[in-house]
Amino acid sequence: MAGTITFTMIKPEAVAAGNSGAILNKMEGAGFRIVALKKIQLSAQRAGKFYEVHAERPFYGELVEYMSSGPIFAAVLEKENAMSDFRALIGATDPTEAADGTIRKEFAESKAKNAVHGSDSDENAALEASFFFSDLERF
């Protein structure tokens, strides 16, 4: 059965560009309910922990540096088929390949600076949401 929550982060360049409100509006407009939301800046250590699954990949250091370069919005979203519907809403990682109307098509700068993170499985959505939010922070 498909999960009812997913996790997202609005990435540093999208926050810096002032696109957070418009991105959150697109999420709500697509039927997602915001269960938890916070604006934070990750330390390099915390970003490294979040992305430790990629620690052996050549882009890991740049990813950690990028994700700790400025504030982000972390959010837990709720909807039936949350993960798959959200992946469709954000679009392809490379904004030049993303469909019209998707978040990345509209707000991403590049494949590396693609505006938002979206969980890639129901299991990862639960883990990622718990990385940022306790049960007491979800409404």
Order of alpha helices (4+ residues) and beta strands (2+ residues): beta-alpha-alpha-beta-alpha-alpha-beta-alpha-alpha-beta-alpha
